[in-house]
Amino acid sequence: MAEKGVRIDIEGAVAIMTVSRPEKLNAFDIDMLKALAGACDTVEANADIRVAILTGEGKGFSAGGDIKAWGGMSANDFGHQWVRFGHRVFDRLATLRMPLIAAMNGHALGGGLELAGAADIRIAESQIRIGMPETSLGMVPGWSGTQRLVKRFGAQIVRRMVLGGEIFSASEALALGLTDAVVETGTVVSAAKEYAARIASRGPAALEISKLMLAVANGEDNGAAVEALGSILVAKTGDLKEGVAAFSEKRAAHFTGEW
């Protein structure tokens, strides 16, 4: 399955989402953001998928936002059509119901690191570099680089990248907790598939609920996570089934409180 900019391959219980704009090192434009949002919907709608992998086509994971895509925008369009829309898409990626592994086959800079930061697990190839160079262009991170990345990596590491412009090697990123594993060049997708198989062998309901609980503990999207947990829980009760039946049959409900 493919949309412009994103390809989806299904291998059993694993979905592999590949951002595909290799001539631009997978830098994002509006069409690619829309394709990523659509890919998230497609993957999440498939009940057979238990784990997702995100990677890039060619030599790059993602160079972030394509300057040509936003450089000529008015301040209003830049803020709303680019930053806010991209933020919503990356939030959608981060809140997929299944665990997400970023298979970082190339550099992850700016929006590319924010993309990887939306994943639950990050595996990087040894040659890659990681950083947040936005301030060198006179702009700030806009797709949760100062929010989600701080929660997941710690404020000081993000300060060093955003304020100091530090670029980290794969081994440095591993030591700092920016990635979870480093593998040889050309092997990251295979490594991600192996890790995905480990995850897929576990209980899918437990995985989904654990991901929500971890998000709450980390202060990420607490309201939505709590409501999702509560909704899943109440959906398992006899009371919900009785309430729906009573509504359909136009009668008073007889709740029992049974689970």
Secondary structure, DSSP 4 states (H G I P E B T S, - for coil): -EETTEEEEEETTEEEEEE--GGGTT-B-HHHHHHHHHHHHHHHH-TT--EEEEEESTT-SB--B-HHHHTT--HHHIIIIIIIHHHHHHHHHHT-SS-EEEEE-S-EETHHHHHHHTSSEEEEETT-EEE--GGGGT----SSTTTHHHHHH-HHHHHHHHTT---EEHHHHHHHTS-SEEE-TT-HHHHHHHHHHHHHTS-HHHHHHHHHHHHHHTTSSHHHHHHHHHHHHHHTSHHHHHHHHHHHHTS--------
